[in-house]
């Protein structure tokens, strides 16, 4: 017999080899290309004075107000900023949660897309050392 009405041989039936949801749209980038993109983004931040290096980004307590006062004193006031730390700092992470345009990230986890998302990058000296140690291999 002829089977289902949704058979592709019938008018209004299904598509024989239609698109599937399992398609993987990821494209592989070589490690050298990803590293080169990261270097280019960092050098662009340096050339446009959007990389701010601070001595240390330690907070006494978990206070958003204290972090906001620090950020308004910097040239990146009220602009999208990425704060880079050498190690995980829970006080800084929790203080930045309520600030809409601020994200805290560890230095070894950065990539070119993350740097492109934020206008300013605020990094401690130890975070810069961590970036050099991680990505200069």
N, C-alpha and C positions, 0 to 999 in steps of 0.2 A: 504494500500500500504506500501511499504518498507521505506519511509521517506528519510532522508538526506544521502548523501554519507559519511558523517562524523560520522555516527552512530557507536557505538562501536561493533556492530555485523558484520560489513563489514571489509574486509582486508584493511589496511591503514586508518581505521576509528579512532575515538577518544578513549581516555582511560576512562573507566567507572567511577572510583573514583580516578582520578588523583590528584596531589597536587594542593592546592589553594594558592593564595597569601595572604590570610587573616590569615595565621598561625602566632601565637604570640610565639616567641622564648625566651621571657623573663623568667628568673627564679627568684623566690622570695628568698631573703635572709632575715633572721630574723634580727631584730634590734641589738640584742646582738652580732651576728656574724659580722655585718658591723662595729660595734663599736670596736670589738676585732681586726679586720683587720686594722682599723685606728690606734689603739694603737700600734700594731706591726710595722706598717710602720713608725710611729713617733719615736718609740724606736730604730728602725734600723737606722734612720737618725741621731739620737743622738749618737749611738755607733760608727758610721762610720764618725763622725764629718762633716756631711752634713746638719746639722741644724745650721743656723747662726742666733743668736739673736742680734738685734740692739736696741738701745735705742728708736729711732724714725725714721720713713721714711717719713719725710715731705720735700717737694720741694717748693722753693720760687716761681717758675713759671713753665709753661709747657715747659720743655726743655728735649729732649731726650739725648742731650749731657751731661747735668748735671747728669741724672740718670745713664748714661753709665760710667761716671767718678766714681760715687759711687760704682757701681758694679765691676769695674776693680780693685778697691782698696780692695775688699773683696776676700777671697779664692776661690770664685765661678766664677772668671773671665773667660769669654768666654765659660761658661758651661751652660746647660739648668737649669734655676732657676725659682722657684715659689716664688713670693713675697706675703706674707700674711699681710693684714691690718685688724684693728679692725672695722673700718667703711669704707664706700665708699669714696675714695679719687680720685676725677676727675683729678687732676693734675698728680698724679702718674699713673693713668690708661692711660691717653693720652700720657704721656711721654714714656710709655713702649710699645705703639702700634707698633712703627717701629723697635723695638728690636725683632729679630726673636726667640730667645731662652728664652725669658722672658715673664711670664704671671703674672698678678696681680689678686688676688682673695681675697674675704673677708673670715675671719677666720671661720665663722659659716657655710660656704658653701663647705668646703673641704671634700674629701672622699679618700679612699685608692687608687683608680684608679688614681686620680689626683696626689697624692703624688708619686706613682710609675712612673708616666710619666716624672717627673723632677728629676734631679740628686741632686740639692741643694734646700733647703727651707730656705728662708730668712724671718724672722718674727720679728715684733716689740714686745716689752714686753706686750703692751696692747692686741696685737693679741693672744699671748699665754694665757693671762688671759681669753680672749673671748673663746678660744678653751676649756680651762678647765671648764669654766662655761657652755658651750653648751653641751659638750660630757661626762661630768662626772656624769650625772643623772642616 
